[in-house]
């Protein structure tokens, strides 16, 4: 459970670990909002199965200068 802290409650050295399971809906949603038209994210059963990963992967954002 997340504990909400106000800015004033933060101290140097404090840490927090958040874990999230990336679901198919997350991968497809990210591909849509990022404009990623690479065939890998939306078609896990076809393209991704034949890739070096063997299954769908969660794509990251790429910053272009």
Backbone as JSON, one array per atom type, in Angstrom:
{
  "sequence": "XXXXXXXXXXXXXXXXXXXXXXXXXXXXXXXXXXXXXXXXXXXXXXXXXXXXXXXXXXXXXXXXX",
  "N": [[0.84, -1.17, 0.0], [0.55, 2.19, -0.85], [2.04, 4.97, 0.75], [1.12, 8.17, 1.25], [3.01, 11.08, 1.15], [3.7, 14.4, 2.17], [5.54, 17.06, 0.6], [7.13, 18.28, 2.53], [7.58, 16.24, 4.3], [9.5, 14.64, 3.21], [12.81, 13.35, 3.29], [16.38, 13.46, 2.93], [17.84, 10.56, 1.68], [15.7, 8.88, 2.02], [13.76, 6.12, 0.78], [11.81, 4.36, -1.67], [10.13, 1.58, -2.98], [8.49, 0.53, -5.79], [6.45, -1.81, -7.36], [5.26, -3.18, -10.39], [3.3, -5.22, -12.37], [3.59, -5.63, -15.74], [1.06, -5.55, -17.96], [-0.72, -6.95, -20.84], [-2.51, -4.99, -21.73], [-1.23, -2.67, -20.87], [1.07, -2.62, -22.5], [-0.02, -2.46, -25.1], [-1.51, -0.09, -24.82], [0.57, 1.78, -24.3], [1.93, 1.63, -26.72], [0.02, 2.71, -28.43], [-0.38, 5.39, -27.43], [2.15, 6.41, -27.72], [2.58, 6.44, -30.37], [3.86, 4.37, -31.6], [4.41, 2.43, -34.28], [5.56, 0.04, -34.73], [5.43, -3.4, -35.45], [5.74, -5.16, -33.34], [4.69, -4.71, -30.5], [1.68, -4.81, -30.64], [1.04, -7.38, -31.76], [1.42, -10.06, -30.36], [1.17, -12.83, -30.67], [1.96, -13.44, -33.24], [4.15, -11.84, -34.71], [5.91, -11.32, -32.47], [6.32, -13.87, -31.39], [8.07, -15.02, -33.19], [10.33, -13.55, -32.81], [13.59, -12.71, -31.38], [13.08, -12.7, -28.69], [10.92, -14.31, -28.26], [8.45, -13.85, -27.2], [6.0, -11.28, -26.43], [7.34, -8.09, -25.63], [7.78, -5.39, -23.3], [7.87, -2.25, -24.56], [10.12, 0.52, -24.43], [10.36, 4.1, -24.04], [11.86, 6.19, -26.5], [14.14, 8.71, -26.65], [14.67, 11.23, -28.85], [17.18, 13.34, -30.05]],
  "CA": [[0.0, 0.0, 0.0], [1.33, 3.42, -0.93], [1.86, 5.95, 1.81], [1.25, 9.52, 0.68], [3.78, 12.01, 1.96], [3.79, 15.77, 1.69], [6.92, 17.43, 0.29], [7.82, 18.61, 3.79], [7.89, 15.0, 5.01], [10.59, 13.94, 2.54], [14.14, 13.56, 3.85], [17.48, 12.9, 2.17], [18.12, 9.16, 1.99], [14.48, 8.08, 2.04], [13.59, 5.27, -0.39], [10.54, 3.68, -1.88], [10.17, 0.61, -4.07], [7.18, 0.26, -6.36], [6.47, -2.91, -8.32], [4.08, -3.27, -11.24], [3.31, -6.24, -13.41], [3.2, -5.03, -17.0], [0.03, -6.38, -18.59], [-0.91, -6.73, -22.27], [-3.18, -3.71, -21.93], [-0.22, -1.63, -20.69], [1.93, -2.62, -23.68], [-0.8, -1.95, -26.23], [-1.82, 1.32, -24.52], [1.77, 2.58, -24.49], [2.19, 1.69, -28.17], [-0.94, 3.64, -29.03], [-0.17, 6.8, -27.07], [3.48, 6.85, -28.15], [2.64, 6.45, -31.83], [4.75, 3.29, -32.02], [3.75, 1.58, -35.26], [6.32, -1.18, -34.84], [4.47, -4.49, -35.32], [6.0, -6.01, -32.18], [3.79, -4.67, -29.35], [0.29, -5.25, -30.76], [0.77, -8.73, -32.24], [2.27, -10.97, -29.6], [1.09, -14.23, -31.11], [2.56, -13.64, -34.56], [5.49, -11.25, -34.86], [6.74, -11.47, -31.28], [6.67, -15.27, -31.2], [9.2, -15.33, -34.05], [11.46, -12.67, -32.53], [14.61, -13.3, -30.5], [12.56, -12.77, -27.33], [9.96, -15.41, -28.21], [7.16, -13.38, -26.69], [5.89, -9.84, -26.43], [8.13, -7.37, -24.63], [7.3, -4.03, -23.03], [8.75, -1.29, -25.23], [10.41, 1.74, -23.69], [10.34, 5.3, -24.88], [13.16, 6.57, -27.06], [14.26, 10.17, -26.77], [15.48, 11.63, -30.0], [17.69, 14.7, -29.9]],
  "C": [[0.89, 1.24, 0.0], [1.01, 4.35, 0.24], [2.1, 7.32, 1.2], [1.99, 10.42, 1.66], [3.73, 13.39, 1.33], [5.26, 16.08, 1.43], [7.72, 17.67, 1.56], [8.23, 17.37, 4.57], [9.06, 14.24, 4.4], [11.94, 14.34, 3.14], [15.18, 12.92, 2.95], [17.71, 11.47, 2.63], [16.88, 8.28, 2.05], [14.38, 7.3, 0.73], [12.17, 4.73, -0.46], [10.72, 2.74, -3.05], [8.74, 0.35, -4.51], [7.34, -0.85, -7.39], [5.17, -2.9, -9.11], [4.29, -4.39, -12.23], [2.79, -5.58, -14.68], [2.27, -6.0, -17.72], [-0.05, -6.08, -20.09], [-1.55, -5.37, -22.54], [-2.21, -2.53, -21.76], [0.65, -1.5, -21.94], [1.2, -2.01, -24.88], [-1.13, -0.47, -26.03], [-0.62, 2.22, -24.74], [2.08, 2.72, -25.98], [1.26, 2.69, -28.84], [-0.63, 5.09, -28.7], [1.19, 7.32, -27.51], [3.61, 6.93, -29.67], [3.56, 5.39, -32.39], [4.02, 2.38, -33.0], [4.57, 0.33, -35.57], [5.36, -2.34, -34.65], [4.65, -5.33, -34.05], [4.97, -5.89, -31.05], [2.36, -5.19, -29.59], [0.07, -6.7, -31.14], [1.69, -9.76, -31.6], [2.27, -12.38, -30.16], [1.75, -14.47, -32.46], [3.99, -13.12, -34.6], [6.38, -11.56, -33.67], [7.17, -12.92, -31.06], [7.88, -15.67, -32.05], [10.42, -14.46, -33.79], [12.48, -13.37, -31.62], [14.14, -13.43, -29.07], [11.56, -13.9, -27.16], [8.6, -15.05, -27.69], [7.15, -11.86, -26.71], [6.76, -9.24, -25.33], [7.51, -5.99, -24.44], [8.32, -3.07, -23.62], [8.96, -0.09, -24.32], [10.33, 2.94, -24.61], [11.76, 5.61, -25.33], [13.16, 8.08, -27.23], [15.18, 10.47, -27.93], [15.89, 13.07, -29.84], [17.5, 15.48, -31.18]]
}
